[in-house]
Amino acid sequence: MRGASVGRVPRSVDIVIVGSGFSGLGMAIQLMRSGRDDFVVLEQAADLGGTWRDNTYPGCACDVPSNLYSFSFALNPEWSRTYPPQDEIWAYLRDCAERFGVADKIEYGAGVTSAVWDEDGGRWRVEVEGREAISARVLVSAVGGLHVPKIPALPGLDSFRGTVFHTARWRHDVDLTGQRVAVIGTGASAAQVVPSIADRVARLDVYQRTPPWILPRVDRPTAEAEKQRYRHHPAALRLARALTYWRLETRGLGFTVSKRVQPVARRMARRYLERKVPDAALRARLTPDYEFGCKRALLSSDFYPALQRPDVDLVTSGIARVTPTGIVDQEGVERPVDVVVLATGFDVDANVSQLQIVGRDGESLNDRWAREGANAHLGIMVSGFPNLFLLLGPNTALGHNSVLFMIESQIRFVLDRLRLLDAAGARQIDVRRETQERSVRDVRRRLASSVWLSGCRSWYLDEEGRNFTIWPRTTVRYWWETRWLRRSDYRLETERGRARPVAALRDNPYRVM
């Protein structure tokens, strides 16, 4: 798929969207559907898709059921399985871009290096690598949360003479057949990769730092009769989606409202482990010593069986160093290796800091967050950075439901504020500092007693152990919080000063509290 040519990108646009994954495409589509077509999507890669473009490793699939892993306005009756594989999700995104007419709004190879707020002009100056800058009234950051690979600092890794790559940068030109392979990590990507390659390699060593809690993945192909029913009766697909949503939301109450569900889930995971791994010694090494949910719980029905193959070895003694031909563990045992696969997740800190965004008074967003920690009002707006909206910003990721629900709530939030700008005759909107601080205090207070801060180390936490990743309440609550627009929470300004009160306008479309 190709986007607009370089010459067609306007020098000045109303809205710039950075990123073309689910959040960026969803924002673009809803702008177009609301009658706003003066925008451009800047994508640094050669194609759209974000996470689902980059992660092409064997076995890559979503851990959210397919009927819930799609836009609510573009349900898909064609999913082949209960849990959609990567190629189908990527194809779905490309189809949405074409179907809703935003494909030509995407500019590829357009890496944004910085965005600086011009107070006098009331616009963002967006610098694009190798291209002329773009002036925009509104800036939407849709860079996503999981796309900067985390490379572990393993001593000697640079000296390894074999092949090394991260799961998010899978080397399809490297044939693993008959090779001695080491997979570093036992998280979500490893749980999918290991069973997918175990029967092809000569030897597979899986290096585990911390065992995950695992529940069975109840996956099956979608019958053609089921697809036909969804094609001809969209209401049936919406009902299936709603039932899936409420099932996951109810399950999430154990993380967000009541801790009574956690012991039940832990017992289920223990029983599954006991049933799938009869060897007591191996089972002991695979048993977590932390609360269920503290780290991301996995869904897999083939990871435990793969680890029990005679040609697979689970290494739990830690890595001391990498040699030119192998890996030495903390007990001094060296295992020869031809290929090292890094299943080590993503650098969440880099996700939020990679854009150099400078707001009022020359303050950098990175500097603000370095002092205070990454935070934003509902994860979307930051005081002192007018007309800036973050999609999947701080504390908006989930541990129990579909993040697409969060994305659509955020998109609606942005559209409502754009309508507020227009209705008030304003050129800029900024969330008040006290509003943001109140929002952040509530999130941190709820996180403090949550399972996500119960003592384990996870990708949810930064280097100082602070959780700037997870939304600690239900998705219903997030929907409610982003639905209502309180005029007093924002500063609206025109070129000449304060904007006129929204309440004074006729046909006011807002629910002002």
Long-range contacts (C-beta under 8 A, 24 or more apart in sequence): 1-47, 1-48, 1-94, 1-97, 1-98, 1-103, 2-108, 3-41, 3-43, 3-103, 3-104, 3-105, 3-106, 3-107, 3-108, 4-40, 4-104, 4-105, 4-106, 4-107, 6-107, 6-131, 9-40, 9-107, 9-110, 9-131, 9-134, 10-40, 10-134, 11-132, 11-134, 11-135, 12-134, 12-135, 12-136, 13-38, 13-39, 13-40, 13-134, 13-135, 13-136, 14-38, 14-39, 14-136, 14-137, 14-138, 15-39, 15-40, 15-136, 15-137, 15-138, 15-139, 15-140, 16-40, 16-42, 16-115, 16-124, 16-126, 16-134, 16-136, 16-138, 16-139, 16-140, 17-41, 17-42, 17-140, 17-142, 18-42, 18-112, 18-126, 18-139, 18-140, 18-141, 18-142, 18-143, 18-355, 19-43, 19-50, 19-141, 19-142, 19-143, 19-144, 19-391, 20-48, 20-49, 20-50, 20-97, 20-106, 20-142, 21-48, 21-49, 21-50, 21-51, 21-52, 21-53, 21-93, 21-142, 21-144, 21-147, 22-50, 22-52, 22-71, 22-93, 22-144, 22-403, 22-404, 22-407, 23-50, 23-142, 23-144, 23-391, 23-392, 23-407, 23-410, 23-411, 24-48, 24-50, 24-140, 24-142, 24-391, 25-93, 25-96, 25-97, 25-102, 26-71, 26-404, 26-407, 26-408, 26-411, 27-140, 27-142, 27-391, 27-411, 27-414, 28-97, 28-102, 28-105, 28-106, 29-71, 29-73, 29-74, 29-96, 29-97, 29-100, 29-102, 30-411, 30-412, 30-415, 31-415, 32-100, 32-101, 32-102, 32-105, 33-73, 33-100, 34-415, 36-418, 37-105, 39-105, 40-105, 40-106, 40-107, 40-134, 41-102, 41-105, 41-106, 41-107, 42-107, 42-110, 42-111, 42-112, 42-126, 42-128, 42-134, 43-106, 43-107, 43-108, 43-109, 43-110, 44-109, 44-110, 44-111, 44-112, 44-129, 45-108, 45-109, 46-108, 46-109, 47-108, 48-93, 48-94, 48-97, 48-106, 49-90, 49-93, 49-94, 50-144, 50-147, 51-144, 51-146, 51-147, 52-86, 52-89, 52-90, 52-93, 53-90, 54-147, 54-168, 54-169, 55-86, 55-167, 55-168, 55-170, 55-189, 56-86, 56-87, 56-170, 56-172, 57-167, 57-168, 57-170, 57-189, 57-192, 57-193, 57-196, 58-170, 58-192, 58-193, 58-196, 58-197, 59-192, 59-193, 59-195, 59-196, 60-85, 60-86, 60-189, 60-192, 61-85, 61-86, 61-192, 62-86, 62-89, 63-188, 63-217, 63-298, 63-299, 64-248, 64-401, 64-402, 64-403, 64-404, 65-244, 65-248, 66-222, 67-237, 67-240, 67-241, 67-244, 68-241, 68-244, 68-245, 68-248, 68-401, 68-402, 68-404, 68-405, 69-402, 69-404, 70-404, 71-96, 71-404, 71-408, 72-241, 72-408, 74-99, 74-100, 75-230, 75-234, 75-237, 75-238, 75-241, 77-227, 77-230, 77-231, 77-234, 77-237, 78-227, 79-222, 80-221, 80-222, 81-219, 81-220, 81-221, 81-222, 82-218, 82-219, 82-220, 82-222, 83-217, 83-219, 83-299, 112-355, 113-356, 114-355, 114-356, 114-357, 114-358, 115-139, 115-355, 115-356, 115-357, 115-358, 115-388, 116-357, 116-358, 117-358, 117-359, 117-360, 117-385, 117-386, 117-387, 117-388, 119-360, 122-386, 122-387, 122-427, 122-428, 122-493, 122-495, 124-387, 124-388, 137-387, 137-427, 138-387, 138-388, 138-389, 138-418, 139-357, 139-387, 139-388, 139-389, 140-388, 140-389, 140-390, 140-391, 140-414, 141-355, 141-357, 141-388, 141-389, 141-390, 141-391, 141-393, 142-391, 142-392, 143-351, 143-354, 143-355, 144-351, 144-392, 145-346, 145-348, 145-351, 145-392, 145-397, 145-469, 146-345, 146-346, 146-348, 146-351, 147-346, 147-351, 148-346, 148-347, 148-350, 148-351, 148-354, 149-342, 149-344, 149-346, 149-347, 150-344, 150-345, 150-346, 150-347, 150-459, 151-342, 151-344, 152-184, 152-342, 152-344, 154-184, 154-319, 154-321, 154-322, 155-320, 155-321, 155-322, 156-321, 156-322, 156-323, 157-322, 157-340, 159-322, 159-323, 159-324, 160-322, 160-323, 160-324, 160-325, 160-337, 160-340, 161-324, 161-325, 162-325, 162-337, 162-338, 162-339, 162-340, 163-338, 163-339, 163-340, 164-339, 164-340, 164-342, 165-340, 165-341, 165-342, 166-341, 166-342, 166-343, 166-344, 167-193, 167-341, 167-342, 167-343, 168-346, 174-339, 176-200, 176-201, 176-339, 177-201, 178-202, 179-338, 179-339, 180-205, 180-335, 180-336, 180-337, 180-338, 180-339, 181-205, 181-337, 181-338, 181-339, 181-340, 181-341, 182-206, 182-207, 182-327, 182-335, 182-337, 182-339, 182-340, 182-341, 183-207, 183-341, 183-343, 184-319, 184-340, 184-341, 184-342, 184-343, 184-344, 185-209, 185-342, 185-343, 185-344, 185-345, 186-210, 186-211, 186-212, 186-343, 187-212, 187-296, 187-298, 187-343, 187-344, 187-345, 187-459, 188-296, 188-298, 188-345, 189-343, 189-345, 190-343, 191-298, 191-300, 191-303, 192-300, 193-341, 193-343, 194-303, 194-306, 194-307, 194-312, 195-300, 195-302, 195-303, 195-305, 195-306, 198-306, 198-309, 198-311, 198-312, 199-309, 201-311, 202-311, 203-311, 203-313, 204-309, 204-311, 204-312, 204-313, 205-312, 205-313, 205-315, 205-327, 205-335, 205-337, 206-307, 206-312, 206-313, 206-314, 206-315, 207-315, 207-318, 207-319, 207-327, 207-329, 208-285, 208-314, 208-315, 208-316, 209-318, 210-288, 210-290, 210-295, 210-456, 210-457, 211-285, 211-286, 211-287, 211-288, 212-288, 212-295, 212-296, 212-297, 212-298, 213-265, 213-266, 213-269, 213-288, 213-292, 213-293, 213-295, 213-297, 213-298, 214-269, 214-272, 214-273, 214-297, 214-298, 214-299, 214-300, 214-303, 214-304, 215-265, 215-268, 215-269, 215-272, 215-297, 215-298, 215-299, 216-272, 216-299, 216-300, 216-301, 217-299, 217-300, 217-301, 218-301, 219-301, 245-401, 245-402, 245-405, 248-400, 248-401, 248-402, 249-400, 249-401, 249-474, 249-475, 249-476, 251-400, 252-398, 252-399, 252-400, 252-401, 252-474, 252-475, 253-474, 254-293, 255-293, 255-399, 255-400, 255-450, 255-451, 255-452, 256-400, 256-446, 256-450, 256-472, 256-473, 256-474, 257-474, 259-451, 262-291, 262-292, 262-293, 262-451, 263-292, 265-292, 265-293, 265-297, 266-291, 266-292, 269-297, 273-304, 276-304, 276-305, 277-304, 277-307, 277-308, 279-308, 282-307, 282-308, 282-314, 285-314, 285-316, 286-314, 290-454, 290-455, 290-456, 291-451, 291-454, 291-455, 291-456, 292-451, 293-399, 293-451, 293-452, 294-451, 294-452, 294-454, 294-455, 294-456, 294-458, 295-456, 295-457, 295-458, 295-460, 296-399, 296-458, 296-459, 296-460, 297-399, 345-459, 346-459, 348-459, 348-460, 348-462, 348-468, 348-469, 349-462, 349-463, 352-393, 352-394, 352-468, 357-385, 357-388, 359-384, 359-385, 359-386, 359-388, 360-384, 360-385, 360-386, 360-430, 373-462, 373-466, 373-468, 374-462, 374-468, 375-436, 375-440, 375-443, 375-468, 376-436, 376-440, 377-431, 377-435, 377-436, 377-439, 377-440, 377-489, 378-410, 378-413, 378-439, 378-478, 378-481, 378-482, 379-410, 379-471, 380-410, 380-413, 380-414, 380-482, 381-430, 381-431, 381-436, 382-431, 382-436, 383-430, 383-431, 383-432, 383-433, 383-435, 383-436, 384-430, 384-433, 385-430, 386-428, 386-429, 386-430, 386-493, 387-421, 387-428, 387-429, 387-430, 389-413, 389-414, 389-417, 394-468, 394-469, 395-443, 395-447, 395-467, 395-468, 395-469, 395-470, 395-471, 395-472, 396-471, 396-478, 397-460, 397-469, 397-470, 397-471, 398-470, 398-471, 398-475, 399-452, 399-460, 399-470, 401-475, 405-475, 405-478, 405-479, 406-471, 406-475, 406-478, 409-475, 409-478, 409-479, 409-482, 409-483, 410-482, 412-482, 412-483, 413-482, 416-485, 416-510, 417-485, 417-490, 419-509, 419-510, 420-485, 420-487, 420-490, 420-492, 420-502, 420-510, 421-492, 423-502, 423-505, 423-508, 423-509, 423-510, 424-492, 424-499, 424-500, 424-501, 424-502, 424-505, 425-494, 425-499, 425-500, 426-492, 426-493, 426-494, 426-499, 427-493, 427-494, 427-495, 428-492, 428-493, 429-490, 429-491, 429-492, 430-490, 430-491, 430-493, 431-489, 431-490, 431-491, 432-488, 432-489, 432-490, 432-491, 435-486, 435-489, 435-490, 443-471, 443-472, 446-472, 446-473, 447-472, 483-511, 484-511, 484-513, 485-510, 485-511, 485-512, 485-513, 486-512, 486-513, 487-512
